[in-house]
Amino acid sequence: MANRPSRRAFLASGLALPVAASANQTLPTGGRPVPAPPPPPSGQMVYSDLGRTGLKVSRLGMGGSAPSDPSVLDLAYDMGVNFFDTARTYATGNSERMLGAAFKDRRKSVVIATKTTARTKDQALRDLETSLKELGSDYIDIWHLHGRNVPADIPDGLFEAQRLAKQQGKIRFSGVSMHFTMKDMIRHLMKIRRTDVILTAYNFAMPPEMEMEKTLAAARAAGIGIVAMRTMAGGFSGTRSGDGPYPGNPEALTIRLKRPGAMVSALKWALRNRFVDSAVAGVTTPDQLTENVAGVSAPFTDADGKLIGVAERAARAQELFA
């Protein structure tokens, strides 16, 4: 894999690199750089450079609502996961609190992303203060404007909130997340150059006309960090909802995903793309976590393609993939 060091190589290279300054970055905590986290113990996790942020993140990130058992967070860390994604709205507001409690004594060893759904600058900044309190931290690594699918979803006041939060050292990097119309939205963010990291839906069920691979390649070339979500096509609930990224026959897609190993194959499909720095997946059990970690270190194969019904695409555009 290009630019995907193993833990052994990562340690040999001196752990993580210092955070590189982006075009619109200010350093947190009074101008003092916060060192990028060292990788936690792991035998097989691989890591990526997150765009031009200077952060190195595990290719598998833990995302979605908080796990029902907080011990899953500890296990993820022990297995090499150092990237955790949450939001103000997850688990009825308890996700941030659980994550903060789990890593209270290891804050600088992990990368934490959280999100706001606010529509105004003032509300966003209030959300930020609440997130900091719930996480028990004086900074957030990546702060996303959540669920923004068209340019009108991000008025200038929200970008100003991110700029101000950086200036005050409360966030390190600015992000935007999106579930639909990714091609147009990502290209808009590339044009205005105010975003360090993009969290986007990306999965095997998306048709070629969505041009996701071409779009992600362009964004990554522009230095934007790329994090994939909904890599498993939204799971069973997402396929049934008829959401835009999952066109076609939802019943047939659900049948495919219920095949043993299909969920992991779907995760591997997203991570086969070398322009995806990390993929966040929600897990609730140790078994799910173990399967996902194993999948991250393995290549996407023809067998994986057949399992999720994309065998005809497995060998397409090989130059794009690690």
C-alpha positions as CSV (number, residue, x, y, z in Angstrom):
1,M,0.0,0.0,0.0
2,A,1.4,3.4,-0.9
3,N,1.8,5.7,2.0
4,R,0.4,3.0,4.4
5,P,3.2,2.2,6.9
6,S,2.8,-0.8,9.2
7,R,3.1,-0.2,12.9
8,R,6.7,-1.6,12.8
9,A,7.7,0.8,10.0
10,F,5.9,3.6,11.7
11,L,7.8,3.1,15.0
12,A,11.1,2.9,13.1
13,S,10.4,6.2,11.4
14,G,10.2,8.0,14.7
15,L,6.5,7.6,15.6
16,A,4.3,10.4,14.2
17,L,5.4,13.4,12.4
18,P,4.9,16.9,13.9
19,V,1.7,18.5,12.7
20,A,2.3,20.4,9.4
21,A,0.8,23.8,9.2
22,S,-2.0,24.0,6.6
23,A,-2.9,27.2,4.8
24,N,-5.4,28.3,7.3
25,Q,-4.1,26.6,10.5
26,T,-3.2,28.2,13.8
27,L,-1.7,26.2,16.5
28,P,-3.8,25.2,19.5
29,T,-3.1,25.7,23.2
30,G,-1.6,29.2,23.0
31,G,0.4,28.6,19.9
32,R,2.2,25.5,21.1
33,P,1.9,22.6,18.7
34,V,0.2,19.5,20.0
35,P,2.3,16.5,18.9
36,A,0.6,14.0,16.6
37,P,-0.3,10.9,18.6
38,P,2.0,7.8,18.6
39,P,0.3,4.6,17.5
40,P,-1.1,2.5,20.2
41,P,0.0,-1.2,20.5
42,S,-0.9,-3.2,17.5
43,G,0.4,-6.1,15.5
44,Q,-1.3,-5.4,12.2
45,M,-2.8,-2.0,12.1
46,V,-1.6,0.3,9.3
47,Y,-1.6,4.1,9.3
48,S,-2.0,6.9,6.8
49,D,-1.1,10.6,6.5
50,L,-4.4,12.5,6.8
51,G,-4.1,14.8,3.8
52,R,-1.6,17.6,4.7
53,T,-2.6,17.9,8.3
54,G,0.5,16.0,9.5
55,L,-1.6,13.6,11.5
56,K,-1.1,9.9,11.1
57,V,-4.3,8.0,11.6
58,S,-5.2,4.3,11.7
59,R,-6.8,3.2,8.4
60,L,-9.6,1.9,10.5
61,G,-11.3,4.6,12.5
62,M,-14.0,3.9,15.1
63,G,-17.1,5.9,14.3
64,G,-20.8,6.2,14.6
65,S,-22.8,6.1,17.9
66,A,-20.9,5.1,21.0
67,P,-20.5,1.3,21.6
68,S,-22.8,-0.2,24.1
69,D,-19.8,-1.4,26.1
70,P,-17.1,1.2,26.7
71,S,-14.5,-1.6,26.9
72,V,-14.8,-1.9,23.1
73,L,-13.0,1.5,22.9
74,D,-10.2,0.2,25.0
75,L,-9.9,-2.9,22.9
76,A,-9.9,-0.8,19.7
77,Y,-7.0,1.3,21.1
78,D,-5.1,-1.9,22.1
79,M,-5.6,-3.2,18.6
80,G,-4.1,-0.1,17.0
81,V,-7.0,2.2,16.4
82,N,-6.0,5.8,17.1
83,F,-8.8,7.6,15.2
84,F,-12.2,8.1,16.8
85,D,-15.1,9.8,15.3
86,T,-18.1,11.1,17.2
87,A,-20.7,13.9,17.2
88,R,-22.9,16.0,19.4
89,T,-25.9,14.1,18.3
90,Y,-24.7,10.5,18.6
91,A,-26.1,8.2,21.2
92,T,-28.5,11.0,22.4
93,G,-25.6,13.2,23.3
94,N,-23.7,10.5,25.3
95,S,-21.1,9.5,22.7
96,E,-18.7,12.4,23.3
97,R,-18.9,11.9,27.0
98,M,-18.1,8.2,26.7
99,L,-15.2,8.8,24.4
100,G,-13.8,11.5,26.6
101,A,-14.0,9.2,29.7
102,A,-12.2,6.4,27.8
103,F,-9.3,8.5,26.7
104,K,-9.0,11.0,29.6
105,D,-5.5,9.8,30.5
106,R,-4.5,9.2,26.9
107,R,-5.8,12.3,25.1
108,K,-2.6,13.0,23.1
109,S,-2.4,9.4,22.0
110,V,-5.6,9.6,19.9
111,V,-7.1,11.7,17.2
112,I,-10.7,12.7,17.9
113,A,-13.1,14.2,15.4
114,T,-16.5,15.5,16.4
115,K,-19.3,17.4,14.6
116,T,-21.9,20.1,14.9
117,T,-25.2,20.3,13.0
118,A,-25.6,24.0,13.9
119,R,-26.7,26.4,11.2
120,T,-25.3,29.7,12.6
121,K,-21.9,30.8,13.9
122,D,-23.1,31.4,17.4
123,Q,-24.8,28.1,17.7
124,A,-21.8,26.3,16.3
125,L,-19.5,27.9,18.8
126,R,-21.9,27.0,21.6
127,D,-21.9,23.4,20.4
128,L,-18.1,23.5,20.3
129,E,-17.9,24.5,24.0
130,T,-20.3,21.7,24.9
131,S,-18.2,19.2,22.9
132,L,-15.0,20.3,24.7
133,K,-16.7,19.9,28.0
134,E,-18.2,16.5,27.2
135,L,-14.9,15.2,25.8
136,G,-13.0,16.6,28.8
137,S,-10.4,18.2,26.5
138,D,-9.2,21.7,25.8
139,Y,-9.0,21.0,22.0
140,I,-10.5,18.9,19.3
141,D,-8.4,17.4,16.5
142,I,-11.0,17.7,13.7
143,W,-14.2,19.7,14.0
144,H,-16.7,18.9,11.2
145,L,-19.7,20.9,10.0
146,H,-22.0,17.9,9.8
147,G,-24.3,16.7,7.0
148,R,-23.6,19.5,4.5
149,N,-24.7,18.4,1.1
150,V,-24.9,21.6,-0.9
151,P,-22.9,24.9,-0.6
152,A,-25.9,26.7,0.8
153,D,-25.6,24.4,3.9
154,I,-22.4,26.2,4.9
155,P,-23.0,30.0,5.2
156,D,-19.9,32.1,5.7
157,G,-20.7,32.3,9.5
158,L,-19.9,28.6,9.9
159,F,-16.6,28.8,8.2
160,E,-15.9,31.9,10.4
161,A,-16.7,29.8,13.5
162,Q,-14.1,27.2,12.4
163,R,-11.5,29.9,11.7
164,L,-12.1,31.5,15.1
165,A,-11.9,28.2,16.9
166,K,-8.6,27.5,15.3
167,Q,-7.3,30.9,16.2
168,Q,-8.3,30.3,19.8
169,G,-6.6,26.9,19.8
170,K,-9.9,25.0,20.4
171,I,-9.6,22.9,17.2
172,R,-6.7,21.8,15.1
173,F,-8.3,21.2,11.8
174,S,-11.6,22.1,10.1
175,G,-13.8,19.5,8.4
176,V,-17.0,19.0,6.6
177,S,-19.1,15.8,6.4
178,M,-21.6,14.9,3.7
179,H,-23.9,12.0,2.8
180,F,-25.3,13.0,-0.6
181,T,-24.2,15.0,-3.7
182,M,-20.6,14.3,-2.8
183,K,-19.1,15.1,-6.2
184,D,-20.4,18.7,-6.4
185,M,-19.9,19.4,-2.7
186,I,-16.3,18.1,-2.6
187,R,-15.4,20.2,-5.6
188,H,-17.0,23.3,-4.0
189,L,-14.8,22.7,-0.9
190,M,-11.7,22.3,-3.0
191,K,-12.5,25.6,-4.8
192,I,-12.9,27.7,-1.7
193,R,-10.0,26.1,0.2
194,R,-11.3,26.4,3.8
195,T,-11.5,22.7,4.7
196,D,-8.7,20.4,5.9
197,V,-10.6,17.1,6.1
198,I,-13.6,15.7,4.4
199,L,-15.8,12.9,5.9
200,T,-17.8,11.5,3.0
201,A,-20.1,8.5,2.3
202,Y,-18.2,6.1,0.0
203,N,-19.1,2.5,-0.7
204,F,-19.4,-0.3,-3.3
205,A,-23.1,0.4,-4.0
206,M,-22.5,3.8,-5.5
207,P,-22.8,3.8,-9.3
208,P,-19.9,4.9,-11.5
209,E,-21.7,8.0,-12.6
210,M,-21.3,9.5,-9.2
211,E,-17.6,9.8,-10.1
212,M,-16.5,9.2,-6.5
213,E,-13.1,7.8,-7.3
214,K,-12.2,10.7,-9.6
215,T,-13.5,13.2,-7.1
216,L,-11.6,11.7,-4.1
217,A,-8.4,11.6,-6.1
218,A,-8.7,15.3,-7.0
219,A,-9.5,16.3,-3.4
220,R,-6.6,14.2,-2.0
221,A,-4.2,15.8,-4.6
222,A,-5.3,19.2,-3.3
223,G,-4.1,18.1,0.2
224,I,-7.5,17.5,1.8
225,G,-7.7,14.5,4.1
226,I,-10.3,11.9,3.1
227,V,-12.2,9.9,5.6
228,A,-14.8,7.5,4.3
229,M,-18.0,6.6,6.2
230,R,-21.0,4.4,5.3
231,T,-18.5,2.0,3.7
232,M,-21.0,-0.8,4.3
233,A,-23.7,1.0,2.4
234,G,-25.3,2.2,5.5
235,G,-25.8,-1.3,6.8
236,F,-29.2,-3.0,6.7
237,S,-31.0,0.2,7.8
238,G,-29.3,2.3,5.2
239,T,-30.2,0.0,2.3
240,R,-33.8,-0.1,3.4
241,S,-34.2,3.6,3.7
242,G,-33.7,4.3,-0.1
243,D,-31.0,6.9,0.5
244,G,-29.5,8.4,-2.6
245,P,-26.1,6.7,-2.3
246,Y,-27.7,3.3,-2.3
247,P,-29.8,3.2,-5.6
248,G,-31.2,0.1,-7.1
249,N,-32.9,-2.8,-5.3
250,P,-32.5,-2.4,-1.5
251,E,-33.7,-6.0,-0.8
252,A,-31.0,-7.4,-3.1
253,L,-28.3,-5.3,-1.5
254,T,-29.5,-6.4,2.0
255,I,-29.2,-10.0,0.9
256,R,-25.6,-9.4,-0.3
257,L,-24.6,-7.7,3.0
258,K,-26.0,-10.6,5.0
259,R,-23.5,-13.0,3.5
260,P,-20.9,-14.1,6.0
261,G,-17.9,-11.7,5.7
262,A,-19.7,-9.3,3.4
263,M,-19.5,-6.3,5.8
264,V,-15.7,-6.7,6.1
265,S,-15.4,-7.0,2.3
266,A,-17.4,-3.8,1.9
267,L,-14.9,-2.1,4.3
268,K,-12.0,-3.5,2.3
269,W,-13.6,-2.2,-0.9
270,A,-13.5,1.4,0.3
271,L,-9.9,1.1,1.7
272,R,-8.6,-0.4,-1.5
273,N,-8.6,3.2,-2.8
274,R,-5.3,4.8,-1.9
275,F,-6.9,8.2,-1.8
276,V,-9.0,7.2,1.2
277,D,-6.9,7.9,4.3
278,S,-9.2,6.2,6.8
279,A,-12.6,4.7,7.0
280,V,-14.7,5.0,10.1
281,A,-17.0,2.1,11.0
282,G,-19.4,1.7,13.9
283,V,-18.9,-1.4,16.0
284,T,-20.7,-2.6,19.2
285,T,-18.9,-5.9,19.9
286,P,-15.4,-7.2,20.2
287,D,-16.0,-9.7,17.4
288,Q,-17.0,-7.0,14.9
289,L,-14.0,-5.0,15.9
290,T,-11.6,-7.9,15.4
291,E,-13.1,-8.7,12.0
292,N,-12.7,-5.1,10.9
293,V,-9.1,-4.8,12.1
294,A,-8.2,-8.0,10.3
295,G,-9.9,-6.6,7.1
296,V,-7.9,-3.4,7.2
297,S,-4.6,-5.2,6.9
298,A,-5.7,-7.5,4.0
299,P,-6.0,-6.6,0.3
300,F,-9.3,-6.5,-1.5
301,T,-9.6,-9.7,-3.5
302,D,-11.7,-11.1,-6.3
303,A,-13.4,-13.2,-3.6
304,D,-14.3,-10.0,-1.8
305,G,-15.7,-8.6,-5.0
306,K,-17.9,-11.7,-5.6
307,L,-19.1,-11.6,-2.0
308,I,-20.5,-8.1,-2.4
309,G,-21.4,-8.4,-6.0
310,V,-18.9,-6.1,-7.6
311,A,-16.5,-8.7,-9.1
312,E,-16.7,-7.0,-12.5
313,R,-15.3,-3.8,-10.9
314,A,-12.5,-5.5,-8.9
315,A,-9.8,-5.0,-11.5
316,R,-11.0,-1.6,-12.8
317,A,-8.6,1.4,-12.7
318,Q,-5.9,-0.4,-10.8
319,E,-3.7,2.6,-10.8
320,L,-6.0,4.3,-8.3
321,F,-5.7,1.6,-5.7
322,A,-3.1,0.4,-3.3
